[in-house]
């Protein structure tokens, strides 16, 4: 059910923009002052601010909803735009594009034991050779996978090890699904800072 919110969020986001063949994408990423059990209100507040800026309307005029699969969508204003949301710990992200888009974010903290069972064998081999960089490379793999399935509108209802991410040299990546290279209009994953907190962010846009 669509809900219209009146309260203006007190969020100061990091703004990123990408041009890709045939369209444009905008991403807002924000760090909340405190951890929250439910990031949904903060994600929605950030999304309304982003949609209002792109659609040149008031935030109070933005109405969000969900499709039958639970993916976010814009109910109002009427605009041919696609929305994706993400959050982890006290970080929230919203992405908007002219085509189907997926966004994901993970916080970068102390080194951790990387769960290999959710990775493709080729990705596991990359981690084996990565040494101390393995945790951060794992986050690049994981955020890219999440962004991919969100752009498809599927979510991770399938086995993530069946998706192979091939990282490029400039924060770009390729997606190979069941042995087939997936065409993308934009595929980016990289490290950035949100109010001094390091995060891994990924964005993927499916071609028309």
N, C-alpha and C positions, 0 to 999 in steps of 0.2 A: 504494500500500500504506500502511496506517495505521501510524504509529510512535508508541509511548508514550515520552515523555521524562521522565527522573527529575530532571534538574538544574534548579534554580530559576534563572531568568535575573536578572541584575543590571541591570534596566532600570527607570528612574523615569519613567513616562509622564505626559504631559499628558492629562487626561481631559475629554471633551466628551460631553454628553448632549442628545438631541433627543426631544421628544414629537411625534408626528404622528397623524393620524386613525387610530385602531385599533391603535396600537402605540408602541413606544419603541425608540430607537437609542442605542447607546453607541459611542464612538470613543476609542481609545488612540493617542497619537502619541508617539514617543520618539526621542531623539537619542543615537546611539551615541558612545562615547568616541573611536573611531577608524573610519576608512573600512574597509569590508570588501568583498572581491571578490564574495562571495555573501551577500546579505541574507536568504536563506531561513531560516537558523536563528534570526536575530533576529526576523523577522516571526512565525515559529511560536511563539517564546517569548512574544512580546507577545500573540499570539492566545490562548494557553493561559491567561495571566493574566486576560485579559478574559473569556473563557468561564467560568473558575472563579468570578470575582466575580459574574457574572450568574446562573450556575446554582447558586451556593452550594455549591461542592464544592472539593476540593483540586486544585491544579494538576496533580499527578501522576495524577489520575484523568481528565484531559482527553486525548483521543486525536483527532488531526486526520488528515484524508485529503484526497483530491482526487476530483472527479467525472471522467467520461470526457473532458470538455473541458479538464481541468486546473484548474478552479476549486476553491478550498478548501472543505471541508465539515467538519462536526463528526461524528465517529464515536461518541464517548462524551464526556460522558453523553448519554443520550437526551433531547433537548430540541428543541422546534420553533423553532430559531433559525437564522438565515442569517448567514454569515460572508464578509467580504471583506478582502483584504490589499493593501498597497502599500508601496513603498519607493523612495527616491532618495538617492544619495550616502550619508550616514550617518543618514538619517531613515527610520523605519519606522512604518507605521500599520496598525491592525486595527480593523475595524468590525463590529458585531453588531446585528442587528435581528430583529423578529418577522416581517418580510417580506424579500423579495429586496433586497439592498443592494449598492451598489458604492461603493468609496472610492478616492481617488487623492491623491497628494501630490507636490509639486515644490518644490525649494529655490529661494529667491529670492536671486540674487546680483547681479553686475554686469549692466548692460544688455547685451542681445544682439540680433543680427539675427533677427527673428522669421520662421520659415518659413511663408510665405503659402500654399504649395500644399496644405497639409493643412487649410486653413480654408475654410468656406463663403463664397461671395462677400459675403454680408451681414456676416459677421464681419470680412472683409478691409476692408470699408468703415468699420467701427467702429475698427479699428486705424489706418486712414489719418487719422482725425480725432482720435486719442488723443494724438499728440505723444509726450512723454517717458514717458507712462504706458503706451505700447504693449506693452513686454515683460511688465509685470505683468498687463495685460488678456489678453494672449495666454495666460498661464499659467492664468487663470481659465477661458478657453475650453477649453484642453487638459485640465485636470483634470476639468472638467464632462463632456467627451466620454468620458474614460476611465471615470469613475464610472458614466455611463449604460450603456456597453457591458458593464461588469462586472456591473451589476445585471441585465442581460438574460442574462448568462452566455455572451456571445458573444466578448468580447475584441475587439481592433482588427484583426480579420481582414478587415474591409471598409474601404472608402475613407472616411476620416474627414471629408473635405470634403462628403460627402453628409449629414452631421449638422450642423444649425444650432443653436447655443446663443444664446439671447437673455437677456442679463444684466438682472437687476432692480436696484432701487435699494437693497435691503437684503440683499445677498449671496445672494439667491435667483436662480434661473434657470429658463427654460423650455427644453424640448427639442423641436425640430422635426425630424422624420426623414422624408426624402423628401416634404417639403411638408406633412406631417401633424403636428399638435401631439400630443405624447405626454403622457398623463396620468401624473402622479407623486404619490406620497404625501409625498415630501420631496425638495427639490432645493436644495442649498446649496453655495456655494463662496466662500471668503474667506481673507484673510490672517490668520495667527496666528504666535505665537512659541513655539518649542520649545527651552527652555534657551537663550534669547537668539538663536536662529537663526530668521530669518523664513522661513516656508514658505507655499505656497498649498495649501489643502486643499479637497477637494470630496467631497460625499456625495450619493448619490441612492438613493431607495427606490421600487421599482416598486409600484404598487397591487395589491391582491389581485384 
